[in-house]
Amino acid sequence: MLAEIITIGDELLIGQVIDTNSAFIAQSLNNIGASIYQITSVQDDRAHILQAFKDAESRVDIIIITGGLGPTKDDITKKTIAEYFDDTLVRDAAVTQNIEDIWKKYVRQTLLQVNKDQALVPSKATVLMNELGTAPGMWLEKNNKVFVSLPGVPFEMKKLITNKVIPKLKEKYKFPFILHKTLLTYGLGESTLASRIEAWEDNLPETIRLAYLPRLGSVRLRLSSKGFNETEIRQNIDAEIEKVLPLIEDAFVGFEDEEKSLEAIIAKRLTESGKTLAIAESCTGGNVAEQFTQNAGASAYFNGGVVTYATASKIKVLGVSKSLIDKHSVVSTEVVEAMAKNVRELFNSDYGVATTGNAGPSKGDSDEDVGTVFIAIATKDGVISESFMLGSARKRVIKKAVNKTLEMLEKEILKN
């Protein structure tokens, strides 16, 4: 079963708004066994939209459309859909009531005609009531193809996809079972990883596809298979995972199906073991701490952190010896280890993590080359540290330093 996603809006094409809707829709469709053939973005132009509809209908079974359903004149999706289906717009009583209820509860301004007109829908459409907004979803069928038009507001679209569209699609079609199993690896480049598993990859069954998904500091290996025998698919994927894991055991940290990121894996292990963490950052400027605190429940294991960016703050806040800094400089093994040990004691934590370095573009208070970063992990048993040369582009140096910090911390946690 093939599907296409069409997003409508000039704001998408000029980069003013980032299209996050397509990713959510694609994942939701993939989860039920629909394969995404294409994602298309078109401008707020009648001819362009009509052509996109025609092209999509010629190649897929399901067309999901988002955007262009607002109350302003540039929102022409609804009228264009009516034209494509040789239909007329009619006022839907339930949508009208929904709009009036929203105005009574949440809006102090006058209910204008343009707002009331959001209750106009193609007469052939099945209305998908939007409980979070005024623009309804619309389900239409033509030549045994399904067209679904949804509002472009992400939280409105997501609820409609989850509660209305997916259940309705599952009622209409029998979808194959699709399984993706993604292995998370850290610390090995894509080419190194590929060379390690080359023989295994060459002998994969034809029913299983492998994809390399590299990102800064890590590579994800995604195994995919689909069919109507779920048990067989799961067994085949599991069998291949058993073969590949020994080849990458030093880089493998978990499955993306279970944990979405390395920091989530670390968080889970800390929480389960009842251990705590404290972080002292210099060159990473709080980015390591953010990886943990952006997720709910971080207070269970993250005791606190400090950004001691200036040399003086390392002395005053963390208590790093001035003589130590004078002797070795702020970007050094000795200083980063002192930072890690002192922040662990400051927050009474099981693990103390510290970073210091030159992210650039200038050297700052150290003579070390731009891109030099020192990272340390302190525990009750002592402290370990490593130095890295991470390039000259400031933002990439910081991101790489964050990734290296997480890698080192995860390995240290596994020791205990």
N, C-alpha and C positions, 0 to 999 in steps of 0.2 A: 504494500500500500504506500503510494508516494504522496508527499505533501509539499506545498510551497508556501512560503511566508512572504506577504507583500506589505511593506511599510510605506505609508504615505505621509509626505510632509517636506516642504522645502527646507525646514530647519534641520532635517537629517542630512540632506545633501550638501549643506554648506558647513556642516560640522558644529552647528550651534547646539544641537542636542545629540547625545550619544544614544544609539539604538541598543537599549538593553532588553527591549521587548522580544526581539527575535531569539535571543539566547534562551530566555525562559520558555517561549513557545516551542522552540526546537527540542529542548530537553523534555518538556512535557509530552510532546508527540512521540519522541523516541522511546520514552518510558513505556508506552503502550504498544510499541511495535511498528509505528509509522516511520518511514524513512524520508528524511528531508532531501528533496531533489535540488531545491534552489531557494535562496533568499534574495528578494528583489526590493530595492528602494526606489520609489518614484516621486516626482514632484507633484505639487497640487495643481495638476493640469488634466482636464477632462480627457483629451486624446491619449495622453500618456497612460492614465489609469485604465482606460478602456483597452488599450493594446496589451497592458500587463495582464489584465483579466483574461483576454483571449489567448495569450501565449501560455499562461498557467493552465488554463482549461485543457489545452491541447496536449499537455504532458504529465499532469498529475491528477490524483483523485480528490485531494483535499486542498483547498486554498484558504489560508487564514490571513485576514487583512486587519491591520491596525492603523489608527490615525485618521484624521480628517473628519471627525464626527462632532466637532464643536459647534457652538452657536453662531460663529462669525462667517462672513461671506466667503472667506478663503477655504472653509471646510466644505468640500464639495463631494466627499466620498458617497454619502447617502444618495444624492441625486444621480450620481454617475452609476451607482449600483442599480438604481431603478431603471435607468436608461438601458444598461446592459441586459437586464432581465425583461425588457420591454414591459415595464410595470409603472405604476403610479404610486405616489406617496399618500398614505392615509393616516389619520390621527388614531393612535392606540390609546384606549381609555386607561389601561393599567399603567402605562408609562406616564401619561398625563398626571395621574394620581400620585405616582412616585415623585415626579418633579414638584408638585404642589406640597407634598409632605416634606421634602428636603428643604424647600423655601421656608416653611413654617418653623421647622426645627432649627435650622442653621444659618439662614440668610436673612439679613435685615433689609436688604435692598428690595425694590419693587420687582415683582416677577414680570419680566418683559416678554413681548411676543416672540423674540428670537429664542428665548429660553423655553417657552411653551412649544415652539416648533420642533424642539428636540424629540417630541413625541410622535413626529411624523416618521413613518417607516414604510418600506415597500409592502404592498398588499400581499405579496406572495411570501413574505418573510415570516419565520417563526421568531418571535421576540424572546431574547434572552435577557431577563430583567437585571439591570445593573443596580444593585442595592447600595452601592457606594457613590453613585453619580447619576447625572441626568441623561447621558447618552446610552441607550440600550445596545446590547449586542444583537446581531441579526443573523439568522441561519437561513440560507436559501439553497435550493438544489436545482441543477440544470444539466441535462444530458448525463444523468447519473453521477454528476460531480457535486461536491459539497463546497459551498462558499460560506465562510463565517466572517462577519465584520465586527470588529471590537474597538472600543475606545482606545486611544493611544496613551491615556494616563496609566502608568505602570501598575499601581496597586488595584485599580479598577479592572484592568485587563487580566491580571493574575487571578483574581477571584473568579472572574467569568470563565477563564480557561479551566481552572481547577474544579469548580462546582457545577458548571453547566456544559462546557464544550467537550471536555474529555469523557464524562459519563455518556453524553449523547453519541459521540463517535463510537464508543465501545458497544453501544446498543445496535448501531447500524452496521458495523463491520466486524469481521473476525480477523484480528491482527495476529501476526506471528510473534513469537516470544523473542525478544532481543536481550542479550546479556553483554554488558561491558564490565570488564574487570581491569582496574587500573592499578599498577604497582608504582609506588612512589620511591624514587631513588635520589640520593643527595651525594654530592662530592665527586661524581664522575661525569665527564663530558659526553655528549651524544655519540661522538665517533668512537671513543673508548668503550662505551657501553655496547655499541653496535658490534665492535670487533669481538668482544667477549661472547656475545650470544649469537654470533653469525651462523654457526652450525645448527644450533637449536632453531633459529628463525627459518633457515632453509628447509627444515623438516616439519614445519607446522602443517597441519591438515588444511586442505583447501577451504574447509568450512570456517576456519578461524583466521581473522585478520589482525595484524599487529600494526600499531601506530606509535611513532615516537613523538612525544609532546614536550619539547625542551622549554625551559624558562630559566631565568637567571639562578644559577646555583643548583638546579635540579633537572631531572628528566623523568617524565611519566611514561610508562609503557602500558598502552591500552590494548587488551585483547578483546576482540569482539566476535560474536557469532549470533546467528538468528535462525529460527525455524519453528516448527510447531511441536517439537518434542523437547519440552523444557528440561526434563531429567537428563536426557542425553547431552544437551548443550552444556549444562552445568558440569557434568562429569568430564566432558572433553576439555573444557576450560581449566578445571581443577587439575587435570592430569598434566597439562602443559605448564601450569604454574609450578607444580612439584618439580618439573624438569629444569626450569629456568632459575628458581630461587638459589640453588647452590652456586650458580655462576655469578650471582650478583649479591651474595649475602653481606658483603662489607658495605654495600651502598644502599641496600633495601631498608626502608624504615616503616613501611606499612602499605595498606591499600586505601586508595582514595574513596572507595565505597564506604569505608568505615570512618576515616578521618580525612578532612579536606586539606590539611596542611601539616607541615612539620611542627609548627607551634601548637596545633591541636593535639598532635601525638604526644608532645612533651607535656602539655597541660594534663592530658589524661593520665599519663604515667605519674606525674607529681601528685595529682589528686588521689589516685589509687594507693600510692605509697605513703600519703600523708606528709610528704616533704614540701618544703617551701623555697621560694626563690627571691633574690634581691638583685637589682641591676644598677651598675654605675656606668654611665656613658659619657664619652667625650665626643669623638668624631661622628658617631652615629646619631647624636642629638635627640635621643629619646625614641628612635625608631625601633629599637629592639623591644623596649617596654611596650610600645604600641601594638606589636604583634600579639601580645598576650592580653592586654587590657581592652582591645577592641571586641573581645569575645566575652559573652556572659559567663559568670562564675569564676572569673579570674581571681577574685579575692580569696578563694579557697587555697590557693597556693602562691600567689604573688604578694609578697609582704610590702614591697615598695621599691622605689628607684630614685636616682638622682642623675641630673645632667650637669656634670661638672665640666663645663666647656672650657672655661678659662683656667689657666694655671693656678691662680689664686684660690679658686673654688675647690680644686683638688686638695689644696692644703687646708683650707678653713672648714670645708664641709666633710671631706672624707678623712682628713687627718694624715694625708700622705706627707712624708717628711720633705721639707724644703731642700735639705742637703741631698736627699736621694734624687730629687728632680734636678738639682744643680749638677750633680755628678753624671746622671745618665740621660737627662732631658725628659720632657713629658711624654714623648713618643718612644717608649722603651719597654723591654721585658720587665725590668725592675718596677717601674711605675705602674704598669697595668696589673701586675700581680699584687702590688700593695693596694690598688683600688679594689680589686676583687675580694681580697681578704678583709679589708676595712668595711666594705659595703655589706658583706655577709654578717659581720659583727654588729654593724650599725642597726640592721633590721632583724637581727637574731634569726637568720635563715639557714637552711641546710646547704643551699647553693648561693654563691656570690659570683656574679658575672660582670666583667668589665671590658670596655673597649677604649682604645686611644689610638690616634693616628693622624696622618695628614691627608685629608680628603681633597685638598686643593681649593682654589688654584694656586695659592701661595703656601709657603712652608709653615707660617705661623711661628709658634714658640719652639720649633724644633728644626734641626738641620737634616732630618730624615727626608728622603725623596717623597714627592707627592705620590699618593697611592699606597704608602706604607701604613699598615694597620697591625696593631698588637691586640690580641684577645686573650683573656684569662678566665678560668673557672676555678673558684675556690670551694673546698669542702672542709669538713672537720679533719680530714686526713692529709690536707695539704693543698697545693695550688698547681695547676698546669697552665701553660701559656703557649701560644704560637704566634709567629709573625707572618704577614702576607704582603705581597705586592699586588695590588688590585687595579692598577691602571692609572689613568690621569683624568678621566671624566668624573667630575665630582659626584653627580647623582648615582652613577654606576658604582663608584667606590663605596658609597654609603650602603647601597642595596646589597652589594657583594659582601660587605662587612657584616651586615645583618644576617645574611644567609650562613656565612661561616660561623658566626656566633651560635646560631641555632644548631648547626651540625655538631659543633664541639660540645654543646650542652647535652644534646641528645645522646651522644656517645658516652659522655661522663655519667649520665643518669643510668644508662644500661650497665655500667660497671657495678653499680651499687644495688 
